[in-house]
Amino acid sequence: MRRRRDAATPEEHATQSAGAAVAVVRDPAAARWLVRPSSLHQLAPFLGATRAVSEAAALTGERPNTVLKRIRRLQQLGLLHCVAREARAGRPVRKYRTTADVFFVPFEATGADSLESALAERDGYWERLLRRNVVRARIEAMGVWGTRIYRDERGRLQVQTAVSPDANATMLDPDMPAALSAWRDQVMLDHADAKAFQRELFDLVLKYQRARGAQRYVVHVGLAAVLNESRE
C-alpha cells in the first residue's frame, strides 16, 4: 500500500479534508475488505477518527471482544494501527485509527472480471438494503400491492406499483412512511437538460445529506443515457 496526495475534485472537497493522508490499496485482501460494504462498516468507526475498542463497539452495537478480534485482522491487512495509549489503573487503553484518512482502491486490485461486475458487487448490498426497507414500509402502509402496466397520455410504457387495476400506489401523504423506489427508462432529454437534471439530483442529495435528523435513510440516485440495453 503506497501513499500519495491528490487534490480533491469540487464534488469530493466537501468530504475530503485538505492535506488528508491518502493510501492507494493494491493488496487484494485489503481491497476486498474496503469495497465490500458489509465489512467496510466495521472499519468505519476508525476512518479519520481515533477511538478505543469500547467506543467503536458503542457505535457498531457489537461486543468489545468482537471489535478487538476484528481490529487485529485490520492491523494484519495494514488498514488500522494503534496511535495512542491512555494510562489508567491496570492496562492502558489503546486507541486505534486507520492508516490513512482516504483509501483509493484501483479496479485491478478488486479481482472483479469487469468494471460492471465490480460495481454490481459493491452496489448489490445497498440495492438489497433499499429494496428490503421499501417493501417493509409499503407493507406497513398499504399491505399487499400489485403491478399496473399501461401507456400514459403521452404513449409511454408505464410499470407502476398499484393497489387496484385503475389506481397507482403512492406514499406521499404526510402520515405515510418516507419511502420511494422509482425507475423510469423512457425519459427523453437533450444533453443540456440531462446535465441540468444530473446537477439538480446531485445538489439535492448533498442538501439532505447535510441534515442531522433522528432516522437513518438509504438513498440511491442514478442516471445514464441508454446506449446498450441487455434483454436478459
C-alpha positions in Angstrom: 0.0 0.0 0.0 1.6 3.3 -1.0 0.7 6.8 -0.1 0.1 9.8 -2.3 -1.6 13.2 -2.0 -4.2 14.2 -4.5 -6.2 17.4 -5.0 -9.9 16.8 -4.4 -12.4 17.5 -7.1 -15.1 20.1 -6.3 -17.6 17.2 -5.6 -15.1 15.5 -3.3 -14.0 18.6 -1.5 -17.0 18.5 0.9 -16.0 15.2 2.3 -12.2 15.2 2.0 -10.1 17.3 4.3 -7.3 19.4 2.9 -4.0 17.5 3.3 -5.6 14.2 4.2 -3.3 11.2 4.1 -4.3 9.1 1.1 -3.4 5.4 0.7 -3.6 3.5 -2.6 -4.6 -0.1 -1.7 -3.2 -2.7 -4.0 -3.3 -5.7 -1.7 -6.2 -7.9 -2.9 -7.3 -8.9 0.7 -7.3 -5.3 1.9 -9.0 -4.2 -1.3 -11.8 -6.7 -0.9 -12.4 -5.5 2.7 -12.7 -1.9 1.6 -15.1 -2.4 -1.4 -17.4 -4.8 0.4 -20.0 -2.6 2.3 -20.7 -5.4 4.9 -17.1 -5.3 6.1 -16.4 -1.6 5.4 -18.8 -0.6 8.1 -16.6 -2.4 10.6 -13.7 -0.2 9.7 -15.8 3.0 9.5 -15.6 3.9 13.3 -11.8 4.3 12.9 -11.7 6.1 9.5 -10.3 9.6 10.1 -11.1 9.2 13.8 -9.1 7.9 16.8 -11.1 5.5 19.0 -10.8 2.9 21.7 -12.4 -0.6 21.4 -15.2 0.3 23.7 -16.0 3.5 21.7 -16.1 1.6 18.4 -18.3 -1.1 20.0 -20.8 1.5 21.1 -21.0 2.8 17.6 -21.5 -0.6 15.9 -23.6 -2.2 18.6 -21.2 -5.1 18.9 -19.4 -6.7 21.8 -15.9 -5.2 22.6 -14.3 -8.7 22.2 -15.8 -8.9 18.7 -14.4 -5.5 17.8 -11.0 -6.3 19.3 -10.8 -9.5 17.2 -11.6 -7.5 14.1 -9.0 -4.9 14.9 -6.3 -7.5 14.9 -7.4 -8.6 11.4 -7.5 -5.0 10.2 -4.0 -4.5 11.5 -2.8 -7.5 9.6 -4.3 -6.0 6.5 -2.4 -2.7 7.0 -5.6 -0.7 7.3 -5.5 0.0 11.1 -2.9 0.8 13.7 -2.6 1.8 17.3 -1.8 5.5 17.6 -2.1 6.1 21.3 -2.2 4.5 24.8 -4.1 6.2 27.6 -2.8 5.5 31.1 -5.2 4.2 33.6 -5.3 1.8 36.6 -4.4 -1.6 35.2 -3.8 -1.9 31.4 -3.6 1.3 29.3 -6.4 1.9 26.9 -5.3 1.5 23.3 -6.6 4.0 20.7 -6.8 3.0 17.0 -7.1 4.8 13.8 -7.0 3.9 10.1 -3.6 4.1 8.4 -5.0 6.7 6.0 -7.8 9.2 6.1 -8.7 8.4 2.4 -8.3 5.0 0.8 -8.3 4.5 -3.0 -8.8 1.0 -4.4 -7.8 0.7 -8.1 -10.1 -1.6 -10.2 -7.3 -4.1 -10.8 -7.0 -4.7 -7.0 -10.6 -5.8 -6.7 -10.3 -9.1 -8.5 -13.5 -8.4 -10.4 -13.9 -9.6 -14.0 -15.1 -6.2 -15.3 -15.9 -2.7 -14.1 -19.6 -3.6 -14.4 -19.3 -6.7 -12.2 -17.2 -4.7 -9.7 -20.0 -2.1 -9.5 -22.7 -4.7 -9.3 -20.9 -6.4 -6.4 -20.3 -3.2 -4.5 -23.8 -1.8 -5.1 -25.6 -5.0 -4.5 -25.5 -4.6 -0.8 -27.1 -1.2 -0.9 -29.7 -2.2 -3.5 -30.8 -5.1 -1.3 -30.9 -2.7 1.7 -33.1 -0.2 -0.1 -35.4 -2.9 -1.6 -35.9 -4.6 1.8 -36.8 -1.4 3.6 -39.1 -0.1 0.8 -41.0 -3.4 0.9 -41.3 -3.2 4.7 -42.6 0.4 4.5 -45.1 -0.4 1.8 -46.4 -3.4 3.7 -46.9 -1.3 6.8 -48.6 1.4 4.8 -50.9 -0.4 2.4 -50.5 -4.2 2.8 -50.1 -6.3 -0.4 -49.9 -4.5 -3.7 -49.7 -5.4 -7.4 -48.2 -4.1 -10.6 -50.0 -1.9 -13.2 -48.8 -1.9 -16.8 -50.2 0.6 -19.2 -49.4 3.5 -21.6 -49.8 7.0 -20.2 -51.3 10.0 -22.0 -48.1 10.6 -24.0 -47.9 7.0 -25.1 -45.1 5.9 -22.8 -45.0 2.5 -21.3 -45.6 2.6 -17.5 -44.9 -0.1 -15.0 -46.2 1.1 -11.6 -46.9 -0.2 -8.1 -50.6 -0.3 -7.8 -53.3 -1.0 -5.2 -56.0 -1.7 -7.9 -56.3 -2.1 -11.7 -57.0 1.7 -12.0 -55.1 3.3 -9.2 -51.3 3.6 -8.7 -49.9 3.4 -5.2 -48.1 6.5 -3.8 -46.8 7.2 -0.4 -46.6 11.0 -0.5 -49.3 11.6 2.1 -47.8 13.3 5.3 -48.8 10.4 7.6 -47.3 7.7 5.4 -43.7 6.4 5.6 -41.0 8.3 3.7 -40.1 5.6 1.2 -39.6 5.7 -2.6 -38.3 3.4 -5.3 -38.9 4.6 -8.9 -37.5 3.6 -12.2 -38.0 5.5 -15.5 -36.4 4.2 -18.7 -38.4 6.3 -21.2 -37.2 9.8 -20.1 -36.3 11.6 -23.3 -33.8 14.5 -22.8 -31.4 16.6 -24.8 -27.9 16.6 -23.4 -28.2 20.1 -21.8 -31.4 19.0 -20.0 -29.8 15.7 -18.9 -26.8 17.6 -17.5 -29.1 20.1 -15.7 -31.1 17.1 -14.3 -27.8 15.5 -13.2 -26.7 18.6 -11.3 -30.1 19.1 -9.6 -30.1 15.5 -8.4 -26.5 15.7 -7.1 -27.3 19.0 -5.3 -30.4 17.6 -3.8 -28.6 14.7 -2.4 -25.9 17.0 -0.9 -28.6 19.2 0.6 -30.3 16.5 2.6 -27.0 14.7 3.4 -26.1 17.7 5.5 -29.2 17.3 7.7 -28.8 15.8 11.1 -32.1 14.1 11.7 -33.1 11.2 14.0 -33.6 8.4 11.5 -31.1 6.9 9.1 -32.2 6.6 5.5 -30.7 4.9 2.5 -30.9 6.9 -0.8 -30.0 5.9 -4.3 -29.8 8.2 -7.3 -29.0 7.1 -10.9 -29.0 8.5 -14.4 -27.5 7.3 -17.7 -28.1 7.6 -21.4 -29.4 4.2 -22.7 -26.9 3.2 -25.3 -26.7 -0.5 -24.6 -29.7 -2.4 -23.3 -29.4 -6.1 -22.3 -32.6 -8.1 -22.9 -31.8 -10.7 -20.3 
